[in-house]
Amino acid sequence: MKPPYSLTGKILKLVASISEKIGEVNSAHLSKPPTELRKKNRIKTIHSSLEIEGNTLTIEQITAIVENKRVIGSKKDILEVRNAISVYDYLDNLDPYSFESFCEAHGILMNDLIESAGRLRSKSVGIVKGSEVAHIAPGSDMLRPLMNDLFSYLRESDDLLLIKSCVFHYEMEFIHPFIDGNGRMGRLWQTLILKNTYPVFEYLPIESLIKERQEEYYEALGKSDNTGESTVFIEFMLEIILDSLDDLLNVQNVSLKNIDRINLFRGIIKDDFFTRKEYLKNFRDISSATASRDLKFAVENELIEKLGDKNTTRYRYK
């Protein structure tokens, strides 16, 4: 059954604006940002998503953990960061439309933090805000059929992907399938749903803006609970996505290195053969000589293979 929401004018306007911004991102070769920016944004994502859940480690401490340096801090906080790094590094191995993959991701994210990592909760839970119960989640006996229905919607509905990702995020939070880690799983899975179609979302620090507007995030969840549909939450998350794309486009002095161009072009050309001329056509701001150096670097580092010679030269990614 399709989860309930209303297709408002605000939602349609936001979807149109996001689509325009994604076009600008692709034109600026930012669909896969430069290496340093990707690293910076990934750290911001992990920091913000865990800070929302009460983790106290700083950006600097998380950077040190990413770089395998020693960090002094709470054992639990450090483990949360290490687990988050592991699951984000594992994204390419996860299937956004698979419930089994979803549980596998939770197992990585919550490994050694809870006993039931990767398994649905076996008892009833309520979410308390202050002194009041804000939400009573469905009973444990309903979790598997509810999650199966949600993944069926994700796979089979012809709703726009941007909207489906928000609907999934909200409905998963409402169902609250795990004893802990539901918030970070909702944010992670929305990223995974979007990144397969729009690669920029893998390194877009949406969580940073959610953290800045944390109260609004919880208010949107609460209002959607009260109305019985996810409309308010969809509008909020689309605003966050649009702002994140704006922030990416406003990054100054972004310069692609040879490895950035090579990785970016791989997503465009995939397994097809290509020529230097076709490579150069995608990067109009570099010279013919730079394109030749890029391809020579890629061949020497066994990223691509070269066939033919001179005018007959073709390349293909390994």
PALOTI-774249 format. One record per atom (N, C-alpha, C): residue in three letters; x, y, z. Coordinates in steps of 0.2 Angstrom, whole numbers, padded with zeros to 4 digits, always signed. Example, Ala and Ser with C-alpha at 12.3 -4.5 7.8 and 13.67 -1.06 7.14 Angstrom:
residues 2
ALA+0066-0028+0039ALA+0062-0022+0039ALA+0066-0016+0039SER+0064-0011+0035SER+0068-0005+0036SER+0064+0000+0039
END
This chain:
residues 318
MET+0004-0006+0000MET+0000+0000+0000MET+0004+0006+0000LYS+0003+0011-0004LYS+0007+0017-0005LYS+0006+0021+0002PRO+0012+0023+0005PRO+0011+0028+0011PRO+0008+0034+0009PRO+0004+0037+0014PRO+0000+0043+0012PRO+0004+0049+0012TYR+0003+0054+0007TYR+0006+0060+0007TYR+0002+0064+0002SER+0002+0071+0002SER-0001+0075-0002SER+0004+0078-0007LEU+0003+0079-0013LEU+0008+0082-0018LEU+0006+0089-0018THR+0009+0093-0014THR+0008+0100-0014THR+0012+0104-0019GLY+0009+0111-0020GLY+0013+0115-0025GLY+0020+0116-0022LYS+0021+0116-0016LYS+0028+0117-0013LYS+0032+0112-0015ILE+0030+0106-0014ILE+0034+0100-0016ILE+0036+0100-0023LEU+0031+0101-0028LEU+0033+0102-0035LEU+0038+0107-0036LYS+0037+0113-0033LYS+0042+0118-0034LYS+0049+0116-0032LEU+0049+0113-0026LEU+0056+0111-0023LEU+0059+0106-0028VAL+0055+0101-0030VAL+0058+0095-0035VAL+0060+0099-0041ALA+0057+0103-0044ALA+0059+0107-0050ALA+0066+0111-0049SER+0066+0114-0043SER+0072+0118-0041SER+0078+0113-0040ILE+0077+0107-0037ILE+0082+0103-0036ILE+0085+0100-0042SER+0080+0098-0047SER+0082+0096-0053SER+0087+0101-0057GLU+0085+0107-0057GLU+0089+0112-0060GLU+0096+0112-0057LYS+0096+0112-0050LYS+0103+0112-0046LYS+0107+0106-0048ILE+0104+0100-0049ILE+0108+0094-0051ILE+0111+0095-0058GLY+0107+0099-0062GLY+0110+0100-0069GLY+0116+0105-0068GLU+0115+0110-0064GLU+0121+0114-0063GLU+0127+0111-0060VAL+0126+0106-0055VAL+0131+0102-0052VAL+0134+0098-0057ASN+0131+0095-0062ASN+0134+0091-0067ASN+0138+0095-0072SER+0135+0101-0074SER+0139+0106-0078SER+0145+0108-0075ALA+0145+0109-0068ALA+0151+0111-0065ALA+0156+0105-0063HIS+0155+0099-0065HIS+0159+0093-0064HIS+0159+0092-0056LEU+0153+0093-0053LEU+0153+0092-0046LEU+0149+0086-0044SER+0147+0082-0049SER+0143+0076-0047SER+0147+0071-0043LYS+0153+0071-0044LYS+0158+0068-0039LYS+0163+0073-0038PRO+0162+0077-0032PRO+0167+0082-0030PRO+0174+0080-0030PRO+0179+0085-0030PRO+0186+0084-0029PRO+0187+0080-0023THR+0193+0076-0023THR+0194+0071-0017THR+0194+0075-0011GLU+0198+0080-0010GLU+0198+0084-0003GLU+0191+0086-0001LEU+0187+0088-0006LEU+0180+0090-0004LEU+0176+0084-0002ARG+0177+0079-0005ARG+0173+0073-0004ARG+0175+0071+0003LYS+0181+0071+0005LYS+0183+0069+0012LYS+0181+0073+0017LYS+0181+0080+0016LYS+0178+0085+0020LYS+0171+0084+0021ASN+0167+0083+0016ASN+0160+0082+0017ASN+0158+0076+0020ARG+0162+0070+0019ARG+0160+0064+0022ARG+0161+0065+0030ILE+0166+0068+0032ILE+0168+0069+0039ILE+0162+0073+0042LYS+0160+0079+0038LYS+0154+0083+0041LYS+0148+0079+0041THR+0147+0074+0037THR+0141+0070+0037THR+0141+0066+0043ILE+0147+0062+0044ILE+0147+0058+0050ILE+0146+0062+0056HIS+0150+0067+0057HIS+0150+0071+0063HIS+0143+0074+0064SER+0139+0076+0059SER+0132+0079+0061SER+0127+0074+0062SER+0128+0068+0058SER+0123+0063+0060SER+0123+0060+0067LEU+0130+0059+0069LEU+0131+0056+0076LEU+0130+0062+0081GLU+0131+0068+0080GLU+0130+0073+0085GLU+0123+0074+0086ILE+0118+0073+0081ILE+0111+0073+0082ILE+0109+0068+0087GLU+0113+0062+0087GLU+0111+0057+0092GLU+0115+0057+0099GLY+0119+0063+0099GLY+0122+0064+0106GLY+0129+0063+0106ASN+0133+0061+0100ASN+0140+0060+0100ASN+0143+0066+0102THR+0149+0066+0106THR+0152+0072+0108THR+0159+0074+0104LEU+0161+0069+0100LEU+0167+0070+0096LEU+0167+0076+0091THR+0172+0080+0091THR+0173+0085+0086THR+0175+0083+0079ILE+0174+0088+0075ILE+0176+0087+0068ILE+0183+0085+0068GLU+0188+0088+0072GLU+0195+0087+0072GLU+0196+0080+0074GLN+0192+0078+0079GLN+0193+0071+0082GLN+0191+0066+0077ILE+0186+0067+0073ILE+0183+0062+0068ILE+0188+0062+0062THR+0191+0068+0060THR+0196+0068+0055THR+0202+0064+0057ALA+0204+0064+0063ALA+0210+0060+0066ALA+0208+0053+0065ILE+0202+0051+0067ILE+0200+0044+0067ILE+0200+0041+0059VAL+0198+0045+0055VAL+0198+0044+0048VAL+0205+0043+0045GLU+0209+0046+0048GLU+0217+0046+0046GLU+0220+0041+0051ASN+0217+0037+0054ASN+0220+0032+0059ASN+0225+0034+0064LYS+0223+0040+0066LYS+0227+0043+0072LYS+0223+0042+0079ARG+0227+0042+0084ARG+0225+0040+0091ARG+0221+0046+0093VAL+0215+0045+0096VAL+0210+0050+0098VAL+0208+0048+0106ILE+0208+0053+0110ILE+0206+0052+0117ILE+0199+0054+0117GLY+0194+0050+0119GLY+0187+0051+0120GLY+0183+0045+0122SER+0177+0046+0123SER+0173+0041+0125SER+0173+0035+0121LYS+0174+0029+0124LYS+0175+0023+0120LYS+0168+0022+0115LYS+0163+0023+0118LYS+0156+0022+0114LYS+0156+0027+0108ASP+0158+0034+0109ASP+0158+0039+0104ASP+0163+0037+0098ILE+0169+0035+0100ILE+0174+0033+0095ILE+0171+0027+0091LEU+0168+0022+0095LEU+0166+0016+0091LEU+0160+0018+0086GLU+0156+0023+0088GLU+0151+0025+0084GLU+0153+0028+0077VAL+0159+0032+0078VAL+0162+0035+0072VAL+0165+0030+0068ARG+0169+0025+0071ARG+0172+0020+0067ARG+0167+0016+0063ASN+0161+0014+0066ASN+0156+0010+0063ASN+0153+0014+0057ALA+0152+0021+0058ALA+0149+0025+0053ALA+0154+0026+0047ILE+0160+0026+0049ILE+0165+0026+0043ILE+0165+0020+0039SER+0164+0014+0043SER+0164+0008+0039SER+0158+0007+0035VAL+0152+0009+0037VAL+0146+0009+0033VAL+0146+0013+0027TYR+0148+0019+0028TYR+0149+0024+0022TYR+0154+0021+0017ASP+0159+0018+0020ASP+0164+0015+0015ASP+0161+0009+0011TYR+0156+0006+0014TYR+0153+0000+0011TYR+0147+0002+0007LEU+0145+0008+0006LEU+0139+0010+0003LEU+0138+0007-0004ASP+0143+0006-0008ASP+0143+0003-0015ASP+0141-0004-0015ASN+0141-0007-0009ASN+0140-0014-0008ASN+0132-0015-0006LEU+0129-0010-0004LEU+0122-0010-0002LEU+0117-0009-0007ASP+0112-0013-0007ASP+0106-0012-0012ASP+0101-0008-0008PRO+0099-0002-0011PRO+0094+0002-0008PRO+0087-0001-0008TYR+0086-0006-0012TYR+0079-0008-0012TYR+0078-0015-0009SER+0084-0017-0005SER+0084-0023-0002SER+0083-0023+0006PHE+0078-0026+0009PHE+0077-0026+0016PHE+0083-0029+0019GLU+0086-0035+0016GLU+0091-0038+0019GLU+0098-0034+0019SER+0099-0030+0014SER+0104-0025+0014SER+0103-0020+0019PHE+0097-0018+0020PHE+0096-0013+0025PHE+0098-0015+0032CYS+0096-0022+0034CYS+0098-0024+0040CYS+0105-0025+0041GLU+0109-0027+0035GLU+0116-0028+0035GLU+0119-0021+0037ALA+0117-0016+0034ALA+0119-0009+0036ALA+0119-0007+0043HIS+0113-0009+0046HIS+0112-0008+0053HIS+0117-0012+0057GLY+0118-0018+0055GLY+0123-0022+0059GLY+0130-0019+0059ILE+0132-0016+0053ILE+0138-0012+0053ILE+0138-0006+0057LEU+0133-0002+0057LEU+0132+0004+0060LEU+0132+0003+0068MET+0129-0002+0070MET+0128-0003+0077MET+0132-0008+0080ASN+0137-0011+0076ASN+0141-0016+0079ASN+0144-0015+0085ASP+0143-0019+0090ASP+0146-0019+0097ASP+0143-0013+0101LEU+0138-0010+0098LEU+0134-0004+0102LEU+0128-0007+0105ILE+0125-0011+0102ILE+0119-0015+0105ILE+0119-0022+0103GLU+0116-0026+0107GLU+0116-0033+0106GLU+0113-0035+0099SER+0107-0032+0098SER+0103-0034+0092SER+0105-0030+0086ALA+0111-0028+0085ALA+0113-0025+0079ALA+0111-0029+0072GLY+0108-0026+0068GLY+0106-0029+0062GLY+0099-0033+0062ARG+0096-0033+0068ARG+0090-0037+0069ARG+0084-0032+0071LEU+0078-0034+0069LEU+0072-0030+0071LEU+0071-0031+0079ARG+0069-0025+0082ARG+0068-0026+0089ARG+0062-0031+0091SER+0063-0033+0097SER+0058-0039+0099SER+0053-0036+0104LYS+0053-0030+0106LYS+0049-0027+0111LYS+0046-0020+0108SER+0041-0018+0112SER+0038-0011+0110SER+0042-0006+0113VAL+0042+0000+0109VAL+0045+0006+0111VAL+0041+0012+0110GLY+0043+0017+0114GLY+0040+0024+0114GLY+0045+0029+0114ILE+0044+0034+0110ILE+0049+0040+0110ILE+0047+0045+0114VAL+0052+0047+0119VAL+0050+0052+0124VAL+0054+0059+0122LYS+0050+0064+0122LYS+0053+0071+0122LYS+0051+0075+0128GLY+0056+0076+0132GLY+0055+0079+0138GLY+0052+0075+0143SER+0046+0077+0145SER+0042+0072+0150SER+0036+0069+0146GLU+0036+0070+0140GLU+0030+0067+0136GLU+0032+0062+0131VAL+0027+0057+0130VAL+0028+0052+0125VAL+0026+0055+0118ALA+0031+0056+0114ALA+0030+0059+0107ALA+0027+0054+0102HIS+0029+0048+0103HIS+0028+0043+0098HIS+0028+0036+0100ILE+0023+0032+0099ILE+0023+0025+0101ILE+0023+0021+0094ALA+0029+0018+0094ALA+0030+0014+0087ALA+0026+0008+0087PRO+0024+0006+0081PRO+0021-0001+0080PRO+0024-0007+0084GLY+0020-0011+0086GLY+0022-0017+0089GLY+0027-0021+0086SER+0031-0025+0089SER+0036-0029+0086SER+0034-0034+0081ASP+0028-0037+0082ASP+0025-0042+0078ASP+0023-0039+0071MET+0023-0032+0070MET+0021-0029+0064MET+0027-0026+0060LEU+0033-0027+0063LEU+0038-0024+0060LEU+0040-0027+0053ARG+0041-0033+0052ARG+0043-0036+0046ARG+0038-0035+0041PRO+0031-0036+0042PRO+0026-0034+0036PRO+0026-0027+0034LEU+0027-0022+0039LEU+0027-0015+0038LEU+0034-0013+0034MET+0039-0016+0036MET+0045-0015+0032MET+0045-0018+0025ASN+0042-0024+0024ASN+0042-0027+0018ASN+0037-0023+0013ASP+0032-0020+0016ASP+0028-0016+0012ASP+0031-0009+0010LEU+0035-0007+0015LEU+0039+0000+0013LEU+0044-0002+0008PHE+0048-0007+0008PHE+0052-0009+0002PHE+0049-0010-0004SER+0043-0013-0004SER+0039-0014-0010SER+0037-0008-0013TYR+0035-0003-0009TYR+0034+0004-0012TYR+0040+0007-0015LEU+0046+0006-0012LEU+0052+0009-0014LEU+0054+0006-0021ARG+0053-0001-0022ARG+0054-0004-0028ARG+0049-0003-0034GLU+0043-0003-0032GLU+0038-0003-0037GLU+0034+0003-0039SER+0034+0008-0034SER+0030+0014-0035SER+0034+0018-0041ASP+0030+0022-0045ASP+0032+0026-0050ASP+0033+0034-0047ASP+0032+0035-0041ASP+0033+0041-0038ASP+0040+0044-0040LEU+0041+0050-0040LEU+0048+0053-0041LEU+0053+0051-0036LEU+0059+0049-0038LEU+0064+0046-0033LEU+0065+0051-0027LEU+0066+0058-0029LEU+0067+0063-0023LEU+0061+0062-0018ILE+0055+0061-0020ILE+0050+0061-0016ILE+0050+0054-0012LYS+0051+0049-0016LYS+0051+0042-0013LYS+0056+0042-0007SER+0062+0045-0008SER+0067+0045-0003SER+0065+0048+0003CYS+0061+0053+0003CYS+0059+0057+0009CYS+0053+0053+0012VAL+0049+0050+0008VAL+0044+0046+0011VAL+0047+0040+0015PHE+0052+0037+0012PHE+0055+0031+0015PHE+0058+0033+0022HIS+0062+0039+0022HIS+0065+0041+0028HIS+0060+0042+0033TYR+0054+0046+0031TYR+0049+0047+0037TYR+0046+0040+0039GLU+0043+0036+0034GLU+0040+0030+0036GLU+0044+0025+0040MET+0051+0025+0039MET+0055+0021+0042MET+0056+0023+0050GLU+0056+0030+0050GLU+0057+0033+0057GLU+0050+0031+0061PHE+0045+0032+0058PHE+0038+0030+0061PHE+0038+0023+0063ILE+0040+0018+0059ILE+0040+0011+0061ILE+0045+0010+0066HIS+0051+0013+0066HIS+0056+0012+0071HIS+0058+0005+0072PRO+0060+0002+0067PRO+0061-0005+0066PRO+0067-0008+0071PHE+0071-0004+0073PHE+0077-0006+0078PHE+0076-0003+0085ILE+0079-0006+0089ILE+0079-0004+0096ILE+0083+0003+0097ASP+0088+0004+0093ASP+0092+0010+0093ASP+0095+0011+0086GLY+0097+0017+0084GLY+0100+0018+0077GLY+0095+0020+0072ASN+0089+0021+0073ASN+0084+0022+0068ASN+0085+0029+0064GLY+0087+0034+0068GLY+0088+0040+0065GLY+0094+0040+0060ARG+0099+0038+0063ARG+0105+0038+0058ARG+0104+0033+0052MET+0100+0028+0053MET+0098+0023+0047MET+0094+0027+0042GLY+0089+0031+0045GLY+0084+0034+0040GLY+0088+0039+0036ARG+0093+0043+0039ARG+0097+0048+0035ARG+0102+0044+0030LEU+0105+0039+0033LEU+0109+0035+0028LEU+0106+0032+0022TRP+0100+0029+0023TRP+0096+0026+0018TRP+0094+0031+0013GLN+0092+0037+0015GLN+0089+0041+0010GLN+0095+0043+0005THR+0101+0044+0008THR+0107+0045+0004THR+0108+0040-0001LEU+0108+0033+0002LEU+0109+0028-0003LEU+0104+0027-0008ILE+0097+0029-0007ILE+0092+0029-0012ILE+0094+0034-0017LEU+0096+0039-0016LEU+0097+0045-0020LEU+0104+0044-0024LYS+0109+0041-0021LYS+0116+0042-0024LYS+0116+0037-0030ASN+0112+0032-0031ASN+0113+0027-0036ASN+0111+0031-0043THR+0106+0036-0042THR+0104+0039-0048THR+0107+0046-0049TYR+0109+0049-0043TYR+0112+0056-0043TYR+0118+0055-0039PRO+0124+0053-0042PRO+0130+0052-0038PRO+0132+0057-0033VAL+0130+0063-0034VAL+0132+0069-0030VAL+0130+0068-0023PHE+0125+0064-0022PHE+0122+0063-0015PHE+0126+0059-0010GLU+0131+0055-0013GLU+0135+0051-0009GLU+0139+0055-0005TYR+0141+0061-0007TYR+0146+0066-0003TYR+0143+0072-0001LEU+0136+0073-0002LEU+0133+0079+0000LEU+0131+0079+0007PRO+0134+0084+0011PRO+0133+0083+0018PRO+0126+0086+0021ILE+0121+0082+0019ILE+0114+0084+0020ILE+0113+0084+0028GLU+0116+0079+0031GLU+0115+0079+0039GLU+0118+0085+0042SER+0123+0089+0039SER+0125+0095+0042SER+0119+0100+0043LEU+0115+0101+0037LEU+0110+0106+0038LEU+0104+0103+0042ILE+0103+0097+0042ILE+0098+0094+0047ILE+0100+0096+0054LYS+0107+0095+0056LYS+0109+0097+0062LYS+0108+0104+0064GLU+0109+0108+0059GLU+0108+0116+0060GLU+0101+0117+0061ARG+0096+0113+0059ARG+0089+0114+0059ARG+0086+0108+0063GLN+0089+0106+0068GLN+0087+0099+0072GLN+0080+0100+0074GLU+0079+0105+0078GLU+0072+0106+0080GLU+0067+0106+0075GLU+0068+0109+0069GLU+0063+0109+0064GLU+0062+0102+0061TYR+0068+0098+0061TYR+0068+0091+0059TYR+0063+0087+0063TYR+0064+0088+0070TYR+0059+0084+0074TYR+0052+0086+0074GLU+0051+0093+0073GLU+0045+0096+0072GLU+0041+0093+0066ALA+0045+0093+0060ALA+0042+0090+0054ALA+0040+0083+0055LEU+0044+0079+0058LEU+0042+0072+0060LEU+0036+0072+0064GLY+0036+0076+0069GLY+0030+0076+0074GLY+0024+0078+0070LYS+0024+0083+0066LYS+0018+0086+0062LYS+0015+0081+0058SER+0020+0077+0054SER+0018+0072+0050SER+0015+0066+0054ASP+0017+0065+0060ASP+0014+0060+0064ASP+0007+0062+0066ASN+0006+0068+0067ASN-0001+0071+0069ASN-0006+0071+0064THR-0003+0072+0058THR-0008+0072+0052THR-0009+0066+0048GLY-0005+0061+0050GLY-0005+0054+0047GLY-0003+0053+0040GLU+0001+0058+0038GLU+0004+0058+0032GLU+0011+0062+0032SER+0015+0060+0027SER+0022+0063+0027SER+0023+0069+0024THR+0018+0073+0022THR+0019+0079+0018THR+0023+0084+0021VAL+0022+0086+0027VAL+0026+0091+0030VAL+0034+0089+0030PHE+0035+0082+0031PHE+0042+0080+0032PHE+0045+0080+0025ILE+0041+0078+0020ILE+0044+0078+0013ILE+0046+0086+0011GLU+0042+0090+0013GLU+0043+0097+0011GLU+0050+0100+0015PHE+0050+0098+0021PHE+0056+0099+0025PHE+0063+0096+0022MET+0062+0090+0020MET+0068+0087+0018MET+0070+0089+0011LEU+0065+0091+0007LEU+0067+0094+0000LEU+0070+0100+0001GLU+0068+0104+0006GLU+0072+0111+0007GLU+0079+0110+0009ILE+0080+0105+0013ILE+0087+0103+0015ILE+0091+0101+0009ILE+0088+0097+0005ILE+0092+0094-0001ILE+0094+0100-0005LEU+0089+0105-0006LEU+0090+0111-0011LEU+0096+0115-0008ASP+0095+0116-0001ASP+0100+0120+0002ASP+0107+0117+0002SER+0108+0110+0002SER+0114+0107+0002SER+0117+0108-0005LEU+0113+0107-0010LEU+0116+0108-0017LEU+0118+0115-0018ASP+0114+0120-0015ASP+0116+0127-0016ASP+0123+0128-0013ASP+0124+0125-0007ASP+0131+0125-0003ASP+0136+0123-0007LEU+0135+0117-0010LEU+0140+0114-0015LEU+0142+0118-0020LEU+0137+0121-0024LEU+0138+0126-0029LEU+0142+0132-0027ASN+0141+0134-0021ASN+0144+0140-0019ASN+0151+0139-0016VAL+0154+0133-0017VAL+0161+0132-0015VAL+0165+0135-0020GLN+0170+0139-0017GLN+0174+0143-0021GLN+0181+0139-0023ASN+0184+0141-0028ASN+0190+0139-0030ASN+0191+0131-0030VAL+0185+0128-0033VAL+0185+0121-0034VAL+0189+0119-0040SER+0195+0115-0039SER+0199+0114-0045SER+0199+0106-0045LEU+0198+0103-0051LEU+0198+0096-0051LEU+0205+0094-0053LYS+0208+0088-0049LYS+0214+0086-0051LYS+0213+0080-0056ASN+0219+0077-0059ASN+0218+0072-0064ASN+0214+0066-0062ILE+0215+0064-0055ILE+0212+0058-0053ILE+0204+0060-0052ASP+0203+0066-0050ASP+0196+0068-0050ASP+0192+0068-0057ARG+0196+0070-0062ARG+0193+0070-0069ARG+0192+0063-0071ILE+0197+0059-0070ILE+0197+0052-0072ILE+0191+0048-0068ASN+0190+0049-0062ASN+0185+0046-0058ASN+0178+0048-0061LEU+0177+0055-0062LEU+0171+0058-0064LEU+0169+0055-0071PHE+0174+0054-0076PHE+0173+0052-0082PHE+0171+0045-0082ARG+0173+0041-0078ARG+0171+0034-0077ARG+0164+0033-0076GLY+0161+0038-0072GLY+0154+0037-0071GLY+0150+0039-0077ILE+0153+0043-0082ILE+0149+0045-0088ILE+0150+0040-0093ILE+0156+0037-0094ILE+0157+0033-0100ILE+0156+0026-0099LYS+0156+0024-0092LYS+0155+0017-0090LYS+0160+0012-0093ASP+0158+0007-0096ASP+0162+0002-0099ASP+0163+0003-0107ASP+0161+0008-0109ASP+0162+0009-0117ASP+0169+0012-0118PHE+0171+0010-0124PHE+0178+0013-0127PHE+0177+0020-0128PHE+0182+0024-0127PHE+0182+0031-0129PHE+0189+0034-0131THR+0189+0040-0134THR+0195+0043-0137THR+0197+0049-0133ARG+0203+0051-0134ARG+0205+0057-0130ARG+0200+0063-0132LYS+0198+0063-0138LYS+0194+0069-0140LYS+0187+0069-0136GLU+0184+0063-0135GLU+0178+0062-0131GLU+0179+0064-0124TYR+0185+0062-0121TYR+0187+0064-0114TYR+0188+0071-0114LEU+0191+0074-0118LEU+0192+0082-0118LEU+0185+0085-0119LYS+0181+0083-0122LYS+0174+0086-0123LYS+0170+0087-0117ASN+0172+0082-0112ASN+0168+0083-0105ASN+0172+0088-0101PHE+0178+0090-0102PHE+0182+0094-0098PHE+0185+0100-0102ARG+0180+0105-0104ARG+0182+0110-0109ARG+0187+0115-0106ASP+0188+0115-0100ASP+0192+0120-0097ASP+0200+0117-0096ILE+0201+0111-0099ILE+0208+0109-0099ILE+0210+0109-0106SER+0217+0109-0107SER+0220+0108-0114SER+0220+0101-0116SER+0222+0101-0123SER+0223+0094-0126SER+0229+0091-0122ALA+0234+0094-0121ALA+0240+0091-0118ALA+0238+0089-0111THR+0234+0092-0107THR+0232+0090-0100THR+0228+0084-0101ALA+0224+0083-0106ALA+0220+0077-0107ALA+0224+0071-0108SER+0229+0072-0112SER+0234+0067-0114SER+0238+0065-0107ARG+0240+0070-0103ARG+0243+0068-0097ARG+0238+0064-0092ASP+0232+0066-0092ASP+0227+0062-0088ASP+0227+0055-0090LEU+0226+0054-0097LEU+0225+0047-0099LEU+0232+0043-0098LYS+0237+0046-0099LYS+0244+0043-0098LYS+0244+0041-0091PHE+0242+0045-0086PHE+0242+0044-0079PHE+0238+0038-0077ALA+0232+0038-0080ALA+0227+0032-0079ALA+0230+0026-0082VAL+0233+0026-0088VAL+0236+0020-0090VAL+0241+0017-0086GLU+0246+0021-0084GLU+0251+0019-0080GLU+0249+0017-0073ASN+0244+0019-0071ASN+0241+0017-0064ASN+0236+0011-0065GLU+0235+0009-0071GLU+0231+0003-0072GLU+0224+0004-0071LEU+0222+0011-0072LEU+0215+0012-0071LEU+0211+0011-0077ILE+0214+0012-0083ILE+0211+0011-0090ILE+0216+0007-0094GLU+0214+0004-0099GLU+0218+0001-0104GLU+0218+0005-0111LYS+0224+0004-0114LYS+0225+0008-0120LYS+0225+0003-0126LEU+0221+0004-0131LEU+0221+0000-0137LEU+0223+0004-0143GLY+0227+0002-0148GLY+0228+0005-0154GLY+0234+0010-0153ASP+0235+0014-0158ASP+0241+0019-0158ASP+0239+0025-0162LYS+0241+0031-0160LYS+0240+0037-0164LYS+0233+0038-0165ASN+0231+0039-0172ASN+0224+0040-0173ASN+0219+0035-0172THR+0222+0029-0170THR+0217+0023-0169THR+0217+0022-0161THR+0220+0026-0157THR+0220+0025-0150THR+0213+0025-0147ARG+0211+0020-0143ARG+0205+0020-0139ARG+0207+0018-0132TYR+0202+0020-0127TYR+0203+0018-0120TYR+0197+0015-0118ARG+0198+0011-0112ARG+0192+0008-0109ARG+0194+0007-0101TYR+0190+0009-0097TYR+0191+0008-0090TYR+0191+0000-0088LYS+0196-0001-0084LYS+0197-0008-0082LYS+0192-0010-0076
END
